[in-house]
Amino acid sequence: MSELAIETTALRRTYRGRGGARVGVEGLDLRVPQGGVHGFLGPNGSGKTTTIRMLLGLVRAESGSMRIFGQEIPARLPDVIGRVGAIVESPKFFPTFSGRRNLELLAGAIGAPRARVGEVLESTGLADRGRDRYKGYSLGMKQRLAIAATLLKSPDLLIFDEPTNGLDPAGIREIRETMRRLGEEGRTVLVSSHILAEVEQVADTVSIIGRGRLLAEGRVNDVIGERGITAVRVGVPDPAAAAAVLTAAGLRFRPDGPALRVRGVEDPARITELLARAGIYVRELTPLRADLEQVFLDLTTGEGPGQTPPGGRHAGADRSPPAAPPLGEPVPATVEGGEPR
């Protein structure tokens, strides 16, 4: 058995639009290990949804190769699709039916045992609300019901595209806990998301892409740890005077409350020296280590549509820019001529 749940090599996909061809995915090498939660991150338009749709056979790749559990996709997709569950758009359920009845109908359609309905409701924390009408569910409950639907086949791989979109903090927490629980069961969960703090709390491994290309991958702690100290918080009596000194020295910074956050300094002592020469004495000097969000921003600045490449930055103030029906039934989908996501 392959040690990878998902593997793509030199994957490419372009779109035809009014302005001509646009690259959605460009030579993407993606490796998702088996077991646990894998974060699939990138700016809007970076190719995340396009990649997921190619893996599910909803969009054709122009070149490159894809494998799920070692099986070639799309040629061997029928052999492996029973091990995969996915939510790629807003899930559709009958609003006047209960959550349980919706799952019973779906189980019958895909040949899943009826007994699985109670099991998946329990697994997603909906056992007490299974007999309530779907239209009365909160957004978080509706998303958990969609996850329950993907579990009817007891899949080994779950693919969720932006599963927390539109949810309030409570709903986000519910989905996060559900994904973590699924990963702990030994399943592989691929989650595409732009909520970096949430991914950092739940993901074991991560891939970061930009403009359809892989920018970084690995265990979350390793991806973050490679950056070490990424900034220094500097507290001084006169931030404006300190800003002038730092600008003259070619350092990048931005306001951080009453202090300044200075980036690109390997030795924080240099800041102390520069400011002391100007008669400005530091009262706070705190090295800051990267989190996943900072790593993401550093890697993807200029990688989204219409953004300026990193080479367009300059010194001084830091100017960094700030589900279809569950898999098991045919899902009509096309993005021909559309915009990549």
C-alpha beads as a LAMMPS data file, in Angstrom:
LAMMPS data file: protein, C-alpha beads

341 atoms
339 bonds

1 atom types
1 bond types

-500.0 500.0 xlo xhi
-500.0 500.0 ylo yhi
-500.0 500.0 zlo zhi

Masses

1 110.0

Atoms # bond

1 1 1 0.000 0.000 0.000
2 1 1 1.242 3.487 -0.861
3 1 1 2.307 5.637 2.105
4 1 1 0.626 8.597 0.430
5 1 1 -3.108 9.155 0.324
6 1 1 -2.736 11.702 -2.505
7 1 1 0.150 12.357 -4.865
8 1 1 0.287 14.643 -7.880
9 1 1 3.239 15.251 -10.181
10 1 1 3.627 18.213 -12.563
11 1 1 -0.139 18.711 -12.554
12 1 1 -1.359 21.411 -14.952
13 1 1 -4.708 22.941 -15.833
14 1 1 -5.548 26.137 -17.751
15 1 1 -8.810 27.969 -18.352
16 1 1 -10.169 29.637 -21.455
17 1 1 -11.604 33.094 -20.867
18 1 1 -12.166 36.405 -22.616
19 1 1 -8.598 37.447 -22.014
20 1 1 -7.213 34.167 -23.373
21 1 1 -5.828 31.174 -21.487
22 1 1 -5.180 31.483 -17.775
23 1 1 -3.157 29.000 -15.759
24 1 1 -5.094 27.527 -12.840
25 1 1 -2.619 24.863 -11.745
26 1 1 0.993 24.929 -12.957
27 1 1 3.268 21.930 -12.415
28 1 1 1.847 21.113 -8.977
29 1 1 3.626 18.424 -6.957
30 1 1 1.384 17.564 -4.005
31 1 1 1.984 14.854 -1.404
32 1 1 -0.577 14.088 1.297
33 1 1 0.478 11.377 3.787
34 1 1 -1.986 8.776 4.996
35 1 1 -3.655 9.441 8.334
36 1 1 -4.284 12.735 10.102
37 1 1 -5.357 16.174 8.886
38 1 1 -3.540 17.850 5.977
39 1 1 -4.061 21.585 5.414
40 1 1 -4.189 22.662 1.755
41 1 1 -3.566 26.414 1.780
42 1 1 -3.280 29.189 -0.764
43 1 1 -4.728 32.597 -1.681
44 1 1 -7.981 32.851 -3.614
45 1 1 -7.251 31.906 -7.213
46 1 1 -4.213 29.794 -6.319
47 1 1 -5.693 26.566 -7.678
48 1 1 -6.906 24.742 -4.557
49 1 1 -10.449 24.012 -5.733
50 1 1 -9.249 23.227 -9.244
51 1 1 -6.812 20.663 -7.842
52 1 1 -9.527 19.057 -5.727
53 1 1 -11.886 18.826 -8.695
54 1 1 -9.211 17.192 -10.809
55 1 1 -8.597 14.629 -8.070
56 1 1 -12.325 13.826 -7.983
57 1 1 -12.582 13.491 -11.757
58 1 1 -14.812 16.562 -12.083
59 1 1 -12.250 18.485 -14.141
60 1 1 -9.738 17.056 -16.599
61 1 1 -6.027 17.695 -16.074
62 1 1 -4.141 18.824 -19.172
63 1 1 -0.888 17.180 -18.151
64 1 1 0.833 15.588 -15.175
65 1 1 -0.264 12.650 -13.069
66 1 1 -2.448 12.036 -10.010
67 1 1 -2.719 9.107 -7.625
68 1 1 -5.081 8.344 -4.758
69 1 1 -3.859 5.499 -2.546
70 1 1 -1.455 4.602 -5.333
71 1 1 -4.179 4.329 -8.012
72 1 1 -3.864 6.422 -11.172
73 1 1 -6.529 9.108 -11.503
74 1 1 -8.754 9.352 -13.474
75 1 1 -8.121 5.948 -15.107
76 1 1 -8.508 3.979 -11.845
77 1 1 -10.935 6.342 -10.117
78 1 1 -13.796 3.783 -10.150
79 1 1 -11.542 1.380 -8.211
80 1 1 -10.773 3.861 -5.425
81 1 1 -13.801 6.170 -5.290
82 1 1 -15.466 4.025 -2.630
83 1 1 -12.644 4.989 -0.246
84 1 1 -13.184 8.725 -0.793
85 1 1 -15.732 11.168 0.586
86 1 1 -15.786 14.838 -0.392
87 1 1 -17.590 18.137 0.006
88 1 1 -16.612 20.546 -2.757
89 1 1 -19.501 23.021 -2.757
90 1 1 -22.618 23.765 -0.720
91 1 1 -24.253 20.423 0.148
92 1 1 -27.883 19.914 -0.874
93 1 1 -30.450 18.314 1.417
94 1 1 -34.257 18.290 1.588
95 1 1 -35.062 21.209 3.927
96 1 1 -38.330 19.812 5.320
97 1 1 -36.889 16.349 6.056
98 1 1 -35.027 15.556 9.234
99 1 1 -31.277 15.166 9.196
100 1 1 -31.697 11.444 9.820
101 1 1 -34.206 11.028 6.969
102 1 1 -31.904 12.866 4.564
103 1 1 -29.086 10.481 5.458
104 1 1 -31.359 7.436 5.163
105 1 1 -32.309 8.443 1.623
106 1 1 -28.676 9.002 0.682
107 1 1 -27.615 5.696 2.252
108 1 1 -30.197 3.894 0.142
109 1 1 -29.008 5.668 -3.004
110 1 1 -25.353 4.715 -2.549
111 1 1 -25.909 1.266 -1.108
112 1 1 -24.655 2.051 2.394
113 1 1 -26.074 0.042 5.322
114 1 1 -28.961 1.818 7.034
115 1 1 -27.273 1.174 10.372
116 1 1 -24.518 3.567 9.334
117 1 1 -26.910 6.520 9.662
118 1 1 -26.987 6.365 13.451
119 1 1 -23.245 5.807 13.596
120 1 1 -22.371 8.865 11.496
121 1 1 -24.832 11.071 13.377
122 1 1 -23.110 10.028 16.584
123 1 1 -19.663 10.568 15.080
124 1 1 -20.492 14.150 14.057
125 1 1 -22.256 15.092 17.292
126 1 1 -25.749 15.184 15.743
127 1 1 -27.296 12.147 17.416
128 1 1 -29.559 14.322 19.600
129 1 1 -30.674 16.478 16.662
130 1 1 -31.059 13.793 13.997
131 1 1 -34.872 13.947 14.055
132 1 1 -34.989 17.751 13.728
133 1 1 -35.803 19.257 10.347
134 1 1 -32.803 20.228 8.269
135 1 1 -34.139 23.759 7.699
136 1 1 -33.915 24.390 11.432
137 1 1 -30.223 23.508 11.633
138 1 1 -27.563 26.144 12.202
139 1 1 -24.900 26.553 9.510
140 1 1 -22.461 24.554 11.614
141 1 1 -24.968 21.716 12.020
142 1 1 -25.679 21.700 8.283
143 1 1 -21.981 21.378 7.564
144 1 1 -21.638 18.580 10.107
145 1 1 -24.553 16.781 8.437
146 1 1 -22.691 17.070 5.134
147 1 1 -19.649 15.517 6.801
148 1 1 -21.890 12.777 8.203
149 1 1 -23.094 12.090 4.656
150 1 1 -19.531 11.614 3.436
151 1 1 -18.954 9.104 6.260
152 1 1 -21.771 6.787 5.207
153 1 1 -19.334 4.788 3.064
154 1 1 -16.750 4.797 5.886
155 1 1 -14.129 6.379 3.595
156 1 1 -10.396 6.347 4.234
157 1 1 -9.939 9.787 2.624
158 1 1 -12.101 12.859 3.237
159 1 1 -11.717 15.999 1.132
160 1 1 -13.249 19.236 2.419
161 1 1 -13.052 22.446 0.395
162 1 1 -13.385 25.496 2.688
163 1 1 -15.626 23.648 5.191
164 1 1 -15.890 26.606 7.601
165 1 1 -16.951 29.277 5.097
166 1 1 -19.723 31.429 6.525
167 1 1 -19.669 29.807 9.961
168 1 1 -19.632 31.673 13.250
169 1 1 -16.887 30.931 15.808
170 1 1 -18.970 28.203 17.458
171 1 1 -19.581 26.512 14.115
172 1 1 -15.914 26.748 13.192
173 1 1 -14.974 25.098 16.469
174 1 1 -17.469 22.271 15.847
175 1 1 -16.031 21.540 12.395
176 1 1 -12.476 21.774 13.723
177 1 1 -13.212 19.250 16.452
178 1 1 -14.929 16.941 13.959
179 1 1 -11.939 17.018 11.600
180 1 1 -9.507 16.385 14.435
181 1 1 -11.573 13.421 15.613
182 1 1 -11.650 11.947 12.097
183 1 1 -7.886 12.314 11.781
184 1 1 -7.366 10.628 15.138
185 1 1 -9.448 7.694 13.891
186 1 1 -6.766 7.057 11.281
187 1 1 -8.583 8.598 8.330
188 1 1 -6.878 11.100 6.038
189 1 1 -8.561 14.522 5.980
190 1 1 -7.541 17.000 3.269
191 1 1 -8.934 20.417 4.179
192 1 1 -8.666 23.461 1.946
193 1 1 -9.029 26.617 4.000
194 1 1 -8.034 30.257 4.286
195 1 1 -8.568 30.430 8.067
196 1 1 -4.950 29.888 9.035
197 1 1 -5.372 29.926 12.811
198 1 1 -7.945 27.148 12.566
199 1 1 -5.756 25.030 10.285
200 1 1 -2.781 25.443 12.595
201 1 1 -4.837 24.056 15.479
202 1 1 -6.049 20.966 13.649
203 1 1 -3.558 20.055 10.890
204 1 1 -0.681 17.615 11.247
205 1 1 0.848 18.423 7.853
206 1 1 0.365 21.209 5.344
207 1 1 0.913 22.204 1.722
208 1 1 0.991 25.887 0.730
209 1 1 0.476 26.789 -2.932
210 1 1 0.474 30.014 -4.937
211 1 1 -0.463 30.497 -8.589
212 1 1 -0.913 26.764 -8.888
213 1 1 2.618 25.937 -7.681
214 1 1 3.824 24.330 -4.472
215 1 1 5.560 26.834 -2.185
216 1 1 6.068 24.776 0.983
217 1 1 5.049 21.455 2.480
218 1 1 5.698 19.284 5.519
219 1 1 4.679 18.936 9.134
220 1 1 3.174 22.163 10.459
221 1 1 5.816 22.570 13.174
222 1 1 8.606 22.048 10.639
223 1 1 7.178 24.530 8.134
224 1 1 6.837 27.149 10.875
225 1 1 10.107 26.284 12.610
226 1 1 12.206 26.831 9.493
227 1 1 11.494 30.557 9.753
228 1 1 12.789 31.009 13.322
229 1 1 12.574 34.625 14.503
230 1 1 10.587 36.534 11.893
231 1 1 10.108 39.870 13.641
232 1 1 10.986 41.867 16.738
233 1 1 8.498 43.913 18.744
234 1 1 10.159 47.171 19.757
235 1 1 8.743 49.424 22.449
236 1 1 10.124 52.991 22.638
237 1 1 8.950 56.320 24.148
238 1 1 8.733 57.968 20.693
239 1 1 7.643 55.517 17.944
240 1 1 7.688 58.218 15.242
241 1 1 11.336 59.076 15.921
242 1 1 12.232 55.394 16.029
243 1 1 10.420 54.846 12.714
244 1 1 12.589 57.508 11.055
245 1 1 15.768 55.807 12.293
246 1 1 14.613 52.367 11.157
247 1 1 13.585 53.676 7.747
248 1 1 16.975 55.320 7.253
249 1 1 18.601 51.971 8.109
250 1 1 16.502 50.219 5.442
251 1 1 14.511 48.097 7.889
252 1 1 10.890 47.082 7.326
253 1 1 8.349 47.598 10.079
254 1 1 4.737 48.306 10.873
255 1 1 2.872 49.659 13.903
256 1 1 2.018 47.070 16.535
257 1 1 -0.181 48.864 19.056
258 1 1 2.017 51.401 20.866
259 1 1 5.145 49.596 19.613
260 1 1 6.750 48.777 16.255
261 1 1 7.093 45.330 14.682
262 1 1 10.401 45.169 12.813
263 1 1 11.038 42.415 10.282
264 1 1 14.118 41.015 8.598
265 1 1 16.512 41.440 11.549
266 1 1 18.621 38.387 12.391
267 1 1 20.108 39.931 15.559
268 1 1 17.687 42.049 17.652
269 1 1 20.706 43.764 19.236
270 1 1 21.145 45.691 15.982
271 1 1 17.883 47.529 16.647
272 1 1 19.029 48.485 20.135
273 1 1 22.312 49.806 18.744
274 1 1 20.685 51.842 15.946
275 1 1 18.175 53.492 18.247
276 1 1 20.670 54.122 21.063
277 1 1 22.941 56.023 18.650
278 1 1 19.984 58.332 17.960
279 1 1 19.341 58.829 21.664
280 1 1 16.267 56.576 21.653
281 1 1 16.297 53.945 24.376
282 1 1 14.380 50.700 24.033
283 1 1 12.024 49.644 26.820
284 1 1 10.789 46.476 25.091
285 1 1 12.592 44.146 22.693
286 1 1 10.655 40.922 22.102
287 1 1 11.699 38.419 19.382
288 1 1 8.614 37.001 17.651
289 1 1 8.547 33.572 16.091
290 1 1 6.403 32.732 13.097
291 1 1 2.985 31.147 13.214
292 1 1 1.336 29.467 10.243
293 1 1 -0.418 32.665 9.207
294 1 1 2.861 34.596 9.045
295 1 1 4.534 31.827 7.043
296 1 1 1.554 31.795 4.688
297 1 1 1.683 35.560 4.150
298 1 1 5.443 35.541 3.613
299 1 1 5.189 32.791 1.003
300 1 1 2.083 33.933 -0.857
301 1 1 2.479 37.710 -1.088
302 1 1 2.243 38.359 -4.816
303 1 1 0.951 34.848 -5.540
304 1 1 -2.718 35.761 -5.795
305 1 1 -4.505 37.338 -8.785
306 1 1 -3.631 40.995 -9.170
307 1 1 -1.037 41.039 -6.381
308 1 1 2.398 42.542 -6.668
309 1 1 5.244 39.994 -6.612
310 1 1 7.520 40.054 -3.564
311 1 1 10.177 41.838 -5.593
312 1 1 7.847 44.811 -5.776
313 1 1 8.197 45.509 -2.054
314 1 1 10.546 48.154 -0.787
315 1 1 12.110 49.143 2.506
316 1 1 10.510 51.352 5.116
317 1 1 7.051 50.678 6.473
318 1 1 6.067 47.069 5.889
319 1 1 3.603 47.071 3.003
320 1 1 2.669 43.377 2.949
321 1 1 -0.936 43.092 1.714
322 1 1 -2.888 42.620 4.362
323 1 1 -20.386 21.500 -1.319
324 1 1 -21.666 19.670 -4.013
325 1 1 -23.731 16.665 -2.891
326 1 1 -21.548 14.322 -0.858
327 1 1 -19.454 12.069 -3.059
328 1 1 -21.211 8.861 -3.920
329 1 1 -23.726 10.267 -6.378
330 1 1 -22.772 11.812 -9.755
331 1 1 -21.980 15.479 -9.281
332 1 1 -22.550 17.684 -12.344
333 1 1 -19.730 20.221 -12.319
334 1 1 -17.779 22.169 -14.875
335 1 1 -15.404 25.080 -14.686
336 1 1 -14.713 25.345 -18.404
337 1 1 -14.054 28.994 -19.118
338 1 1 -14.539 29.848 -15.455
339 1 1 -12.225 31.458 -12.968
340 1 1 -9.891 29.199 -11.014
341 1 1 -10.250 29.016 -7.243

Bonds

1 1 1 2
2 1 2 3
3 1 3 4
4 1 4 5
5 1 5 6
6 1 6 7
7 1 7 8
8 1 8 9
9 1 9 10
10 1 10 11
11 1 11 12
12 1 12 13
13 1 13 14
14 1 14 15
15 1 15 16
16 1 16 17
17 1 17 18
18 1 18 19
19 1 19 20
20 1 20 21
21 1 21 22
22 1 22 23
23 1 23 24
24 1 24 25
25 1 25 26
26 1 26 27
27 1 27 28
28 1 28 29
29 1 29 30
30 1 30 31
31 1 31 32
32 1 32 33
33 1 33 34
34 1 34 35
35 1 35 36
36 1 36 37
37 1 37 38
38 1 38 39
39 1 39 40
40 1 40 41
41 1 41 42
42 1 42 43
43 1 43 44
44 1 44 45
45 1 45 46
46 1 46 47
47 1 47 48
48 1 48 49
49 1 49 50
50 1 50 51
51 1 51 52
52 1 52 53
53 1 53 54
54 1 54 55
55 1 55 56
56 1 56 57
57 1 57 58
58 1 58 59
59 1 59 60
60 1 60 61
61 1 61 62
62 1 62 63
63 1 63 64
64 1 64 65
65 1 65 66
66 1 66 67
67 1 67 68
68 1 68 69
69 1 69 70
70 1 70 71
71 1 71 72
72 1 72 73
73 1 73 74
74 1 74 75
75 1 75 76
76 1 76 77
77 1 77 78
78 1 78 79
79 1 79 80
80 1 80 81
81 1 81 82
82 1 82 83
83 1 83 84
84 1 84 85
85 1 85 86
86 1 86 87
87 1 87 88
88 1 88 89
89 1 89 90
90 1 90 91
91 1 91 92
92 1 92 93
93 1 93 94
94 1 94 95
95 1 95 96
96 1 96 97
97 1 97 98
98 1 98 99
99 1 99 100
100 1 100 101
101 1 101 102
102 1 102 103
103 1 103 104
104 1 104 105
105 1 105 106
106 1 106 107
107 1 107 108
108 1 108 109
109 1 109 110
110 1 110 111
111 1 111 112
112 1 112 113
113 1 113 114
114 1 114 115
115 1 115 116
116 1 116 117
117 1 117 118
118 1 118 119
119 1 119 120
120 1 120 121
121 1 121 122
122 1 122 123
123 1 123 124
124 1 124 125
125 1 125 126
126 1 126 127
127 1 127 128
128 1 128 129
129 1 129 130
130 1 130 131
131 1 131 132
132 1 132 133
133 1 133 134
134 1 134 135
135 1 135 136
136 1 136 137
137 1 137 138
138 1 138 139
139 1 139 140
140 1 140 141
141 1 141 142
142 1 142 143
143 1 143 144
144 1 144 145
145 1 145 146
146 1 146 147
147 1 147 148
148 1 148 149
149 1 149 150
150 1 150 151
151 1 151 152
152 1 152 153
153 1 153 154
154 1 154 155
155 1 155 156
156 1 156 157
157 1 157 158
158 1 158 159
159 1 159 160
160 1 160 161
161 1 161 162
162 1 162 163
163 1 163 164
164 1 164 165
165 1 165 166
166 1 166 167
167 1 167 168
168 1 168 169
169 1 169 170
170 1 170 171
171 1 171 172
172 1 172 173
173 1 173 174
174 1 174 175
175 1 175 176
176 1 176 177
177 1 177 178
178 1 178 179
179 1 179 180
180 1 180 181
181 1 181 182
182 1 182 183
183 1 183 184
184 1 184 185
185 1 185 186
186 1 186 187
187 1 187 188
188 1 188 189
189 1 189 190
190 1 190 191
191 1 191 192
192 1 192 193
193 1 193 194
194 1 194 195
195 1 195 196
196 1 196 197
197 1 197 198
198 1 198 199
199 1 199 200
200 1 200 201
201 1 201 202
202 1 202 203
203 1 203 204
204 1 204 205
205 1 205 206
206 1 206 207
207 1 207 208
208 1 208 209
209 1 209 210
210 1 210 211
211 1 211 212
212 1 212 213
213 1 213 214
214 1 214 215
215 1 215 216
216 1 216 217
217 1 217 218
218 1 218 219
219 1 219 220
220 1 220 221
221 1 221 222
222 1 222 223
223 1 223 224
224 1 224 225
225 1 225 226
226 1 226 227
227 1 227 228
228 1 228 229
229 1 229 230
230 1 230 231
231 1 231 232
232 1 232 233
233 1 233 234
234 1 234 235
235 1 235 236
236 1 236 237
237 1 237 238
238 1 238 239
239 1 239 240
240 1 240 241
241 1 241 242
242 1 242 243
243 1 243 244
244 1 244 245
245 1 245 246
246 1 246 247
247 1 247 248
248 1 248 249
249 1 249 250
250 1 250 251
251 1 251 252
252 1 252 253
253 1 253 254
254 1 254 255
255 1 255 256
256 1 256 257
257 1 257 258
258 1 258 259
259 1 259 260
260 1 260 261
261 1 261 262
262 1 262 263
263 1 263 264
264 1 264 265
265 1 265 266
266 1 266 267
267 1 267 268
268 1 268 269
269 1 269 270
270 1 270 271
271 1 271 272
272 1 272 273
273 1 273 274
274 1 274 275
275 1 275 276
276 1 276 277
277 1 277 278
278 1 278 279
279 1 279 280
280 1 280 281
281 1 281 282
282 1 282 283
283 1 283 284
284 1 284 285
285 1 285 286
286 1 286 287
287 1 287 288
288 1 288 289
289 1 289 290
290 1 290 291
291 1 291 292
292 1 292 293
293 1 293 294
294 1 294 295
295 1 295 296
296 1 296 297
297 1 297 298
298 1 298 299
299 1 299 300
300 1 300 301
301 1 301 302
302 1 302 303
303 1 303 304
304 1 304 305
305 1 305 306
306 1 306 307
307 1 307 308
308 1 308 309
309 1 309 310
310 1 310 311
311 1 311 312
312 1 312 313
313 1 313 314
314 1 314 315
315 1 315 316
316 1 316 317
317 1 317 318
318 1 318 319
319 1 319 320
320 1 320 321
321 1 321 322
322 1 323 324
323 1 324 325
324 1 325 326
325 1 326 327
326 1 327 328
327 1 328 329
328 1 329 330
329 1 330 331
330 1 331 332
331 1 332 333
332 1 333 334
333 1 334 335
334 1 335 336
335 1 336 337
336 1 337 338
337 1 338 339
338 1 339 340
339 1 340 341
